[in-house]
C-alpha cells in the first residue's frame, strides 16, 4: 500500500497521515540542528508548538486503531526524543474537544 497516495486512504486518514509526515519531517530536521554546539553556547532555545486534533473525527479507525490513539503514541515518541534536548521548548495545543457533537465549529481551541 502506498501511504503517500492520499486518494486510497479513507476520508480522515489522509489528513492524519499528512500531519504525521510533516511532523516527522520537522522533527528529523530539528534533530540535525540540535547536534550543533553553537545553539547551546549562545542560549537560544528552539520552540515547537504541537497541535492535536481531539475532535470526534479522531475516534475513527485507521489501520485497526483509533486515530486518536495513533496520534497520542506518535506524540509520546516525539516528546520522548525531544526531552533529551535541553535547548528545546515544546507546547501542545489541543482543539476540537470543547464543543458537543454535533455541531462543531472552528472556534473550538
C-alpha positions as CSV (number, residue, x, y, z in Angstrom):
1,X,0.0,0.0,0.0
2,X,1.4,3.4,-1.0
3,X,0.8,5.5,2.1
4,X,1.6,8.7,0.3
5,X,-1.2,8.2,-2.3
6,X,-3.8,10.0,-0.3
7,X,-6.7,9.0,-2.6
8,X,-6.6,5.4,-1.4
9,X,-7.0,6.2,2.2
10,X,-10.3,6.7,3.9
11,X,-11.6,10.2,4.5
12,X,-9.9,11.4,7.7
13,X,-6.9,9.0,7.4
14,X,-5.3,11.1,4.7
15,X,-5.5,14.2,7.0
16,X,-3.8,12.5,9.9
17,X,-1.2,10.9,7.6
18,X,-0.4,14.3,6.1
19,X,0.1,15.8,9.6
20,X,2.2,12.9,10.8
21,X,4.5,13.1,7.7
22,X,5.0,16.8,8.3
23,X,5.7,16.2,12.0
24,X,8.2,13.5,11.3
25,X,10.0,15.6,8.7
26,X,10.1,18.6,11.1
27,X,11.5,16.6,14.0
28,X,14.0,14.9,11.7
29,X,15.2,18.4,10.6
30,X,15.3,19.6,14.2
31,X,17.4,16.7,15.2
32,X,20.1,17.7,12.7
33,X,20.1,21.3,14.0
34,X,20.3,20.0,17.6
35,X,23.7,18.5,17.0
36,X,25.5,21.8,16.8
37,X,27.1,23.2,20.0
38,X,26.6,26.8,18.7
39,X,23.0,26.7,19.9
40,X,23.8,25.6,23.4
41,X,26.6,28.2,23.8
42,X,24.5,31.3,22.9
43,X,21.5,30.1,24.9
44,X,19.0,30.3,22.0
45,X,16.1,27.9,22.5
46,X,14.1,26.2,19.8
47,X,10.3,26.4,20.4
48,X,7.9,23.9,19.0
49,X,4.1,24.1,19.1
50,X,2.4,20.8,18.5
51,X,-1.3,20.7,17.5
52,X,-3.5,17.8,18.4
53,X,-6.9,17.3,16.8
54,X,-9.2,15.9,19.5
55,X,-12.5,16.2,17.6
56,X,-14.9,13.3,17.0
57,X,-13.2,12.5,13.7
58,X,-10.2,11.3,15.6
59,X,-12.2,8.5,17.1
60,X,-12.5,6.9,13.6
61,X,-10.4,3.7,13.0
62,X,-7.2,3.9,10.9
63,X,-5.3,0.7,10.3
64,X,-7.1,-1.1,13.1
65,X,-6.6,1.6,15.7
66,X,-8.4,4.7,16.7
67,X,-6.7,7.8,15.1
68,X,-6.5,9.5,18.4
69,X,-4.5,6.6,19.9
70,X,-2.1,6.6,16.9
71,X,-1.6,10.4,17.3
72,X,-1.0,10.0,21.1
73,X,1.6,7.3,20.5
74,X,3.4,9.4,17.9
75,X,3.3,12.5,20.1
76,X,4.7,10.5,23.0
77,X,7.5,9.2,20.9
78,X,8.3,12.7,19.6
79,X,8.2,14.2,23.2
80,X,10.5,11.4,24.5
81,X,13.1,12.1,21.8
82,X,12.8,15.9,22.4
83,X,13.2,15.6,26.2
84,X,16.9,14.8,25.7
85,X,17.5,18.2,24.2
86,X,17.8,20.9,26.8
87,X,17.6,23.7,24.2
88,X,14.1,22.8,23.0
89,X,10.8,24.0,24.5
90,X,7.6,22.3,23.5
91,X,4.0,23.4,23.8
92,X,0.9,21.4,23.0
93,X,-2.4,22.9,21.8
94,X,-5.5,20.6,21.6
95,X,-8.5,21.6,19.6
96,X,-11.9,20.1,18.7
97,X,-12.8,18.7,22.1
98,X,-14.7,21.5,23.7
99,X,-17.9,21.6,21.5
100,X,-20.5,18.9,21.7
101,X,-21.1,16.6,18.7
102,X,-22.9,17.9,16.6
103,X,-22.5,20.8,15.9
104,X,-18.8,21.6,15.9
105,X,-17.2,24.9,14.8
106,X,-13.8,26.3,14.1
107,X,-13.7,28.3,17.3
108,X,-13.1,25.2,19.4
109,X,-9.5,25.5,20.7
